Structure formats: C-alpha cells, structure tokens
Amino acid sequence: MNFLAILIALGVEQWRTFAWRDAIARSFVRYARDVERKLNGGRAEQALLATVAAVVPPVLVALAVYYVARGIHPLLGLAWNVLVLYSVMGFRRFSHAASAMVAAWMWAVSSVLRA
C-alpha cells in the first residue's frame, strides 16, 4: 500500500500542482522558526530539543490520522498517505535547509555524546 501511495502521489505531482501546498510549506516554515526562536539558545542540547519539538508533533498527528483513517477503511489510510506524501513533495526546494538541519543534528548529537 505504501508503494502504491508513493506512485499515486508522484502521478498527481506530475499531473497537477495545487496552490494549497505552498500554504502548507509557509506555515511549516513559520512554525519551525517559532520553535527555533523559543527553544534554541545556541547550545547543542537546546538545538536537539528544538529539532525534536519541531518534527515530532506533526509526525505524531499524521500517524494518528493515518491509523484512524485506516481503521475506518484501508482506502482512507491510502488516501491519507497520498495526501501527506503529495503535501511534502514540494518541500524539496528546502533541501538545502534540510542538509543544514542534518549537519546541525549530527553536531548536536556528537556534542551531547561527548559530554
């Protein structure tokens, strides 16, 4: 089913780009900046906390909605997977930021482990 969701999302991506995807991207960037502003004080532990606080809640919401949808009907679970995948496909333009986040994450984890 997951492979099928990927294929459908890629097909929709090639067929048509919907404007609401940009609104999702802007709201996530705003959310991530707010979390960073509030939690990241420049120390490795704070950077780790800010990263986890920014990523975990949206993932948990998506997971909860998936299980509820799948519990109602497996095709609803598939439709949710397609919607989520299609929504985040437009985030590839932020790949340079993702690379920086991965580098910061690795630095923060290594700093915490060294301490």
C-alpha positions as CSV (number, residue, x, y, z in Angstrom):
1,M,0.0,0.0,0.0
2,N,2.8,2.4,0.8
3,F,4.4,1.8,-2.6
4,L,1.1,2.4,-4.2
5,A,0.7,5.7,-2.2
6,I,4.1,6.8,-3.5
7,L,3.2,6.0,-7.1
8,I,-0.1,7.9,-6.8
9,A,1.5,10.9,-5.2
10,L,4.1,11.1,-7.9
11,G,1.5,10.8,-10.5
12,V,-0.6,13.6,-9.0
13,E,2.7,15.7,-8.7
14,Q,3.3,15.2,-12.5
15,W,-0.3,15.8,-13.4
16,R,-1.0,19.0,-11.4
17,T,0.4,21.2,-8.7
18,F,-2.1,22.6,-6.2
19,A,-1.7,26.0,-4.7
20,W,-2.6,24.9,-1.2
21,R,0.8,23.1,-1.0
22,D,2.6,26.5,-0.8
23,A,0.4,27.5,2.2
24,I,1.4,24.3,4.0
25,A,5.1,24.9,3.3
26,R,4.9,28.5,4.5
27,S,3.0,27.5,7.7
28,F,5.6,24.8,8.5
29,V,8.5,27.2,8.0
30,R,6.8,29.8,10.3
31,Y,6.2,27.0,12.8
32,A,9.8,25.8,12.7
33,R,11.2,29.3,13.1
34,D,8.9,29.9,16.1
35,V,10.1,26.7,17.7
36,E,13.7,27.6,17.0
37,R,13.3,31.1,18.4
38,K,11.8,29.8,21.6
39,L,13.9,26.7,22.2
40,N,17.3,27.1,20.6
41,G,19.6,29.1,22.7
42,G,22.8,28.1,20.9
43,R,23.8,25.1,22.9
44,A,23.8,21.6,21.5
45,E,21.2,20.3,23.9
46,Q,18.9,23.1,23.1
47,A,19.3,22.6,19.3
48,L,18.5,18.9,19.8
49,L,15.3,19.8,21.8
50,A,14.3,22.4,19.2
51,T,14.7,19.9,16.4
52,V,12.7,17.2,18.2
53,A,10.0,19.7,19.2
54,A,9.6,20.9,15.6
55,V,9.5,17.5,14.0
56,V,7.7,15.1,16.4
57,P,4.3,16.8,16.8
58,P,3.5,16.9,13.0
59,V,4.7,13.3,12.7
60,L,2.5,12.2,15.6
61,V,-0.5,14.0,14.1
62,A,0.0,12.4,10.7
63,L,0.4,9.0,12.3
64,A,-2.7,9.3,14.4
65,V,-4.8,10.4,11.5
66,Y,-3.5,7.5,9.4
67,Y,-4.4,4.9,12.0
68,V,-7.9,6.4,12.5
69,A,-8.4,6.6,8.7
70,R,-7.1,3.0,8.2
71,G,-9.4,1.8,11.0
72,I,-12.4,3.2,9.2
73,H,-11.3,1.8,5.8
74,P,-8.0,0.8,4.3
75,L,-8.5,3.0,1.3
76,L,-8.9,6.1,3.6
77,G,-5.5,5.2,5.0
78,L,-4.1,5.0,1.5
79,A,-5.7,8.4,0.6
80,W,-4.2,10.0,3.7
81,N,-0.8,8.6,2.8
82,V,-1.1,10.0,-0.7
83,L,-2.2,13.4,0.7
84,V,0.7,13.6,3.1
85,L,3.2,12.5,0.5
86,Y,1.9,14.9,-2.0
87,S,1.9,17.7,0.5
88,V,5.6,17.2,1.4
89,M,6.8,16.6,-2.1
90,G,7.0,20.4,-2.7
91,F,9.4,20.7,0.2
92,R,12.3,19.6,-2.0
93,R,13.1,23.2,-2.6
94,F,14.0,23.3,1.1
95,S,16.6,20.6,0.6
96,H,19.5,22.9,1.3
97,A,17.9,23.7,4.7
98,A,17.3,20.0,5.3
99,S,21.0,19.4,4.7
100,A,21.9,22.1,7.2
101,M,19.5,20.6,9.7
102,V,21.1,17.2,9.3
103,A,24.5,18.6,9.8
104,A,23.3,20.5,12.9
105,W,21.6,17.4,14.3
106,M,24.8,15.3,13.8
107,W,26.9,18.0,15.5
108,A,24.4,18.3,18.4
109,V,24.2,14.5,18.9
110,S,28.0,14.2,18.9
111,S,28.3,17.1,21.3
112,V,25.8,15.5,23.7
113,L,27.5,12.1,23.5
114,R,30.9,13.6,24.2
115,A,29.7,15.4,27.3
